[in-house]
């Protein structure tokens, strides 16, 4: 393996790795900030769709049964996730072959365009079925762009970060997932509080989608100012490492075991996020009898709890290892899921908020060390493709389908605690997969 340390110079006599970013606090902050903004855009866009699901169902899916219309809306939510895998292949190819920075610039641009488009589509009453078609197409573009975002952003930050702080640095990238949902929930809360139900239904529901253009343009500008990672450049310049013509084929040939492992490790992170962080807002209203204001407020607080948990997990993961955090977070989630849903359904308002927060906090612990571990088990020449493909398969199977399955489970079983079973299943998948993960704390990334 090629030596990634810098050549000794008068200003760098020790030849330490990554002096430009990894050991420079200002440069490190810029890298993390740019990565966070991209994930904020991604999860704001996906979150606001979930929070506005009831209104979208009324405007784009005209059904006599409101429950059927809501199921149709969540089905469109799920469709986008099936485009994440091809998006991950394309942007993974671009990121591994032409640079992480170039791929990440395109993902944030396409995501913002797609979400803004949803805010501009005329309703079913104006365009008929074509309104529904356009909504689904925008959702598909969202999913395609998202396929290259989170995995690529974490690969980017992992390659800039020093080994002894890699989990801590990547944990801040993943705060973007919860901050995006938090911003979406806050926007939804402000709208429901500031305007009448009639105004919200008529036109104000479009505002959250149009805001994506602003966030996206800011993120696009910041990303355009960043340097490429030294690991990517080392692969391009190395005589001993061959740059794959098709990185996705390379990763399937040489790292298929890692792909399977990451798919199962991410089960709770993905399924748990969409159940406890997105679907729970609907659950608190439909099964708990709470108001929309209460549901969005609770979700905002739950997202804050998750944001707090991430750097804690990253710090602990760098001190004692990735595996203990995986075991603890997934194990506790499996134990508390059923009681938490019972409290969200029947408990006092304060207890319901605490129940949702407890779920997002422990799921966040697992998320806080996840992408550092993923980066450490894939080689640089196919790291972007490997992380993106694995993460997208999990999202396709357990993420986008989570609100739909949770709603369907209640409808078919007539048991409104059924979503807890789904959450427990994802927690157990992650817990068992952790037994097959070798500890990678402090490991130098491979070319």
C-alpha positions in Angstrom: 0.0 0.0 0.0 1.3 3.4 -0.9 2.5 5.7 1.9 0.0 8.5 2.3 2.2 10.6 4.6 3.4 13.9 3.2 7.0 14.2 2.0 9.2 15.9 4.7 9.7 19.6 4.0 11.2 22.4 6.1 7.7 23.4 7.2 6.7 19.7 7.7 9.8 17.9 8.8 7.9 14.9 10.3 6.0 14.1 7.2 2.7 13.8 9.1 -0.4 13.0 7.2 -3.0 15.5 6.0 -1.4 18.7 7.2 -3.7 20.9 5.1 -7.0 19.7 6.5 -6.7 16.9 9.1 -4.5 18.9 11.5 -5.8 22.4 10.5 -8.9 23.3 12.6 -10.1 26.0 10.2 -9.8 23.8 7.1 -11.4 20.9 9.0 -14.3 23.0 10.0 -14.9 24.1 6.3 -14.9 20.4 5.2 -17.3 19.4 7.9 -19.6 22.4 7.3 -19.8 21.7 3.6 -20.6 18.0 4.2 -23.3 18.9 6.8 -25.1 21.3 4.5 -25.5 18.6 1.9 -27.0 16.1 4.3 -29.2 18.9 5.7 -30.6 19.5 2.2 -31.1 15.7 1.7 -32.9 15.1 5.0 -34.8 18.4 5.0 -36.2 17.4 1.6 -37.2 13.9 2.6 -38.4 15.0 6.0 -40.7 17.8 4.7 -42.4 15.4 2.4 -43.2 13.1 5.3 -44.4 16.0 7.5 -46.5 17.4 4.7 -47.9 13.9 3.8 -51.4 14.6 4.8 -51.6 17.8 2.8 -49.9 16.2 -0.2 -52.4 13.3 -0.2 -55.2 15.8 -0.5 -53.6 17.7 -3.4 -52.1 14.9 -5.5 -53.9 11.7 -4.6 -57.7 12.1 -4.8 -59.3 9.1 -3.1 -62.6 8.7 -1.3 -60.9 7.1 1.7 -58.3 9.4 3.4 -56.3 6.5 4.7 -55.9 5.2 1.1 -54.8 8.6 -0.1 -52.3 8.7 2.8 -51.0 5.3 1.9 -50.6 6.5 -1.7 -48.6 9.4 -0.5 -46.3 7.2 1.5 -46.0 4.9 -1.5 -44.6 7.8 -3.5 -42.3 8.5 -0.6 -41.0 4.9 -0.9 -40.6 5.0 -4.7 -37.8 7.6 -4.4 -35.8 5.1 -2.4 -35.7 2.6 -5.3 -33.8 5.3 -7.3 -31.2 5.7 -4.6 -29.3 2.6 -5.7 -28.8 3.7 -9.4 -28.0 7.2 -8.0 -25.4 5.6 -5.7 -23.9 3.7 -8.7 -23.6 6.8 -10.9 -22.3 9.2 -8.2 -20.1 6.5 -6.7 -18.6 6.0 -10.1 -18.1 9.8 -10.5 -16.7 10.1 -7.0 -14.2 7.3 -7.2 -13.1 8.0 -10.8 -13.3 11.8 -11.1 -13.4 13.1 -7.5 -15.5 13.3 -4.4 -16.0 17.0 -4.8 -17.4 16.9 -8.3 -20.0 14.2 -7.3 -21.1 16.0 -4.2 -21.6 19.2 -6.1 -24.1 17.5 -8.4 -26.0 15.7 -5.6 -26.8 18.8 -3.7 -27.8 20.7 -6.9 -30.2 18.0 -8.1 -31.7 17.5 -4.7 -32.6 21.2 -4.4 -34.0 21.4 -7.9 -36.3 18.3 -7.3 -37.7 19.6 -4.0 -38.3 23.1 -5.3 -40.1 21.5 -8.2 -42.6 19.9 -5.8 -43.4 23.3 -4.5 -44.2 24.5 -8.0 -46.4 21.6 -9.3 -50.1 22.5 -9.8 -52.5 20.3 -7.8 -54.6 17.4 -9.0 -57.6 19.8 -9.4 -55.6 21.7 -12.0 -53.6 19.1 -13.9 -55.4 15.9 -13.1 -53.3 12.7 -13.1 -50.3 14.7 -14.5 -49.9 16.4 -11.2 -49.4 13.1 -9.5 -47.0 12.0 -12.3 -44.9 15.2 -11.8 -44.9 14.7 -8.0 -43.6 11.1 -8.4 -41.0 12.3 -11.0 -39.7 14.9 -8.6 -39.6 12.3 -5.8 -37.6 10.0 -8.1 -35.1 12.8 -8.8 -34.8 13.4 -5.1 -34.0 9.7 -4.5 -31.5 9.6 -7.4 -29.6 12.5 -6.1 -29.7 11.4 -2.5 -28.2 8.1 -3.5 -24.8 9.8 -3.8 -25.0 12.3 -1.0 -24.7 10.8 2.5 -22.2 8.1 1.7 -20.1 10.4 -0.4 -20.1 13.2 2.2 -18.9 10.7 4.9 -16.2 9.3 2.6 -15.1 12.9 1.9 -14.8 13.8 5.6 -13.3 10.4 6.6 -10.5 11.0 4.1 -9.8 14.4 5.5 -10.0 13.4 9.1 -7.1 12.2 11.3 -7.5 8.5 12.3 -7.8 9.2 16.0 -10.7 11.6 15.5 -12.4 10.1 12.4 -15.6 8.9 14.2 -16.0 12.3 15.9 -15.6 14.2 12.6 -18.0 12.0 10.7 -20.5 12.2 13.5 -21.0 15.9 12.7 -21.7 15.0 9.1 -24.5 12.8 10.3 -25.9 15.6 12.4 -27.0 16.9 9.1 -29.5 14.1 8.8 -31.2 15.1 12.0 -30.7 18.8 11.5 -32.4 18.5 8.1 -35.4 16.8 9.8 -35.3 19.3 12.6 -35.4 22.3 10.2 -38.2 20.6 8.3 -40.2 19.9 11.5 -39.6 23.5 12.7 -40.8 24.9 9.3 -43.9 22.6 9.5 -44.5 23.7 13.1 -44.2 27.4 12.2 -46.5 27.1 9.3 -49.2 25.3 11.2 -48.9 27.9 14.0 -48.7 31.0 11.8 -51.4 30.5 9.2 -54.9 29.1 9.3 -55.7 25.5 8.3 -57.4 26.9 5.2 -54.4 29.0 4.1 -52.1 26.1 4.7 -54.2 23.8 2.6 -54.7 26.4 -0.2 -51.1 27.5 -0.9 -48.8 27.8 2.2 -47.9 24.1 2.1 -45.7 25.0 -0.9 -43.4 27.3 1.2 -41.3 24.5 2.8 -40.5 23.0 -0.6 -39.5 26.3 -2.1 -37.1 27.0 0.8 -35.0 24.1 -0.4 -33.7 26.3 -3.2 -32.1 28.7 -0.7 -30.4 26.0 1.4 -29.2 24.2 -1.7 -27.6 27.3 -3.3 -25.7 28.1 0.0 -24.5 24.5 0.2 -23.5 24.5 -3.5 -21.4 27.6 -3.1 -19.6 26.3 0.0 -18.8 22.9 -1.6 -17.4 24.6 -4.6 -14.6 26.1 -2.5 -13.3 22.8 -1.0 -10.1 20.9 -1.9 -10.2 17.3 -3.1 -9.2 14.7 -0.6 -5.5 13.5 -0.5 -6.6 9.9 -0.6 -8.4 10.3 -3.9 -5.4 12.2 -5.3 -3.1 9.5 -4.0 -5.1 6.8 -5.8 -5.0 8.8 -9.1 -1.2 9.3 -8.8 -0.2 5.9 -7.5 1.8 3.5 -9.7 0.8 0.5 -7.5 -3.0 1.1 -7.3 -5.0 0.7 -10.5 -8.0 3.1 -10.9 -10.9 0.9 -11.7 -12.7 1.5 -15.0 -16.0 0.7 -13.2 -15.6 1.1 -9.5 -18.9 -0.5 -8.7 -17.8 -3.7 -10.4 -14.5 -3.5 -8.4 -16.3 -3.2 -5.1 -18.6 -6.2 -5.8 -15.6 -8.3 -6.9 -13.3 -7.5 -4.0 -15.6 -6.3 -1.1 -19.0 -8.0 -1.4 -18.7 -9.2 2.2 -18.3 -5.6 3.4 -21.3 -4.6 1.4 -23.5 -7.2 3.1 -22.2 -6.3 6.5 -22.8 -2.5 6.0 -26.3 -3.2 4.8 -27.2 -5.0 8.0 -25.3 -2.6 10.3 -27.3 0.2 8.9 -30.7 -1.4 9.5 -31.5 0.4 12.7 -29.9 3.7 11.5 -32.1 3.8 8.4 -35.3 2.0 9.6 -35.1 3.6 13.0 -34.7 7.1 11.7 -37.7 6.9 9.4 -39.9 5.3 12.1 -38.9 7.3 15.1 -38.0 10.6 13.3 -40.5 10.8 10.4 -43.4 8.4 10.8 -43.7 9.2 14.6 -45.1 12.6 13.7 -48.0 10.9 12.0 -48.3 8.3 14.7 -48.7 10.8 17.5 -51.6 12.4 15.6 -53.4 9.3 14.2 -52.9 6.9 17.1 -52.1 9.2 20.0 -54.8 11.7 19.3 -52.3 14.6 19.5 -52.5 17.8 17.6 -50.3 18.6 14.6 -48.6 21.3 16.6 -47.8 18.8 19.4 -46.5 16.2 17.0 -44.2 18.6 15.2 -42.9 20.0 18.5 -42.2 16.6 19.9 -40.4 15.7 16.7 -38.3 18.8 16.9 -37.2 18.0 20.4 -36.5 14.4 19.4 -34.3 15.6 16.5 -32.3 17.7 19.0 -31.8 14.7 21.2 -30.4 12.8 18.2 -28.1 15.7 17.3 -26.7 15.6 20.8 -26.2 11.9 20.7 -24.1 11.9 17.6 -20.9 13.7 18.7 -21.1 11.8 22.0 -21.1 8.5 20.1 -18.3 9.8 17.8 -16.1 10.8 20.8 -16.7 7.5 22.6 -16.2 5.5 19.4 -12.8 7.1 19.0 -11.9 6.3 22.6 -13.1 2.7 23.1 -14.1 1.5 19.6 -17.0 1.3 17.2 -18.3 -2.1 18.2 -19.3 -1.2 21.8 -21.3 1.7 20.6 -23.1 -0.4 18.0 -23.9 -3.0 20.6 -25.1 -0.6 23.2 -27.3 1.6 20.9 -29.0 -1.2 19.1 -29.5 -3.3 22.2 -31.1 -0.5 24.2 -33.4 0.4 21.2 -34.6 -3.2 20.9 -35.6 -3.2 24.6 -37.3 0.2 24.8 -39.2 0.3 21.4 -42.4 -1.3 22.6 -42.7 0.7 25.8 -41.9 3.9 23.9 -44.7 3.4 21.4 -47.1 2.6 24.2 -46.2 5.8 25.9 -46.5 7.8 22.7 -50.0 6.4 22.3 -51.3 6.5 25.8 -48.9 8.6 28.0 -49.0 12.1 29.1 -47.7 14.8 26.7 -44.4 15.1 28.5 -44.0 11.3 28.6 -44.8 11.0 24.9 -42.1 13.5 24.1 -39.5 11.8 26.3 -40.4 8.4 24.7 -39.8 9.7 21.2 -36.6 11.4 22.3 -35.3 8.2 23.9 -35.7 6.4 20.6 -33.9 9.0 18.5 -31.1 9.3 21.1 -30.1 5.7 21.1 -30.6 5.3 17.3 -28.3 8.4 17.0 -25.6 6.7 19.1 -25.4 3.9 16.5 -25.4 6.5 13.7 -22.6 8.4 15.3 -19.9 5.7 14.7 -21.4 4.1 11.6 -19.8 5.9 8.7 -16.4 6.0 10.2 -16.6 2.2 10.5 -17.8 2.0 6.9 -15.0 4.1 5.6 -12.5 2.0 7.4 -13.6 -1.3 5.8 -13.6 -0.1 2.2 -10.5 0.8 0.2 -10.2 4.3 -1.2 -10.4 3.2 -4.9 -14.0 2.1 -4.4 -14.9 3.7 -1.0 -17.5 6.1 -2.4 -19.1 3.4 -4.4 -19.0 0.8 -1.6 -20.5 3.1 1.1 -23.1 4.6 -1.3 -24.3 1.2 -2.6 -24.5 -0.5 0.8 -26.3 2.5 2.4 -28.7 2.8 -0.5 -29.7 -0.9 -0.4 -30.6 -0.4 3.3 -32.5 2.8 2.5 -34.3 1.1 -0.3 -35.3 -1.9 1.8 -35.9 -0.4 5.2 -36.0 3.4 4.9 -38.5 4.7 2.3 -40.8 1.8 3.0 -40.9 2.4 6.8 -43.7 4.9 7.0 -45.7 2.9 4.4 -45.1 -0.4 6.2 -45.9 1.1 9.6 -49.2 2.5 8.4 -50.0 -0.8 6.6 -49.1 -2.9 9.6 -51.6 -1.0 11.7 -54.2 -1.2 9.0 -53.9 -5.0 8.4 -53.3 -6.1 12.0 -55.6 -3.7 13.7 -52.8 -3.3 16.3 -51.5 0.3 16.6 -48.3 -1.0 18.4 -47.2 -2.9 15.3 -44.7 -0.2 14.2 -42.7 -1.0 17.4 -42.2 -4.5 16.1 -40.7 -3.1 12.9 -38.3 -1.0 14.9 -37.3 -3.9 17.1 -36.6 -6.0 14.1 -34.2 -3.4 12.6 -32.4 -3.0 16.0 -31.8 -6.8 16.2 -30.5 -6.8 12.7 -27.9 -4.2 13.6 -27.1 -5.9 16.9 -26.4 -9.3 15.3 -24.4 -7.8 12.4 -22.1 -6.1 14.9 -20.7 -9.6 15.9 -19.3 -9.8 12.4 -17.6 -6.3 12.5 -13.9 -6.3 13.2 -12.9 -3.3 15.4 -11.4 -0.6 13.2 -10.8 2.2 15.7 -7.5 4.1 14.8 -7.1 2.2 11.5 -5.4 4.0 8.7 -7.5 4.2 5.6 -6.3 1.9 2.7 -5.9 2.9 -0.9 
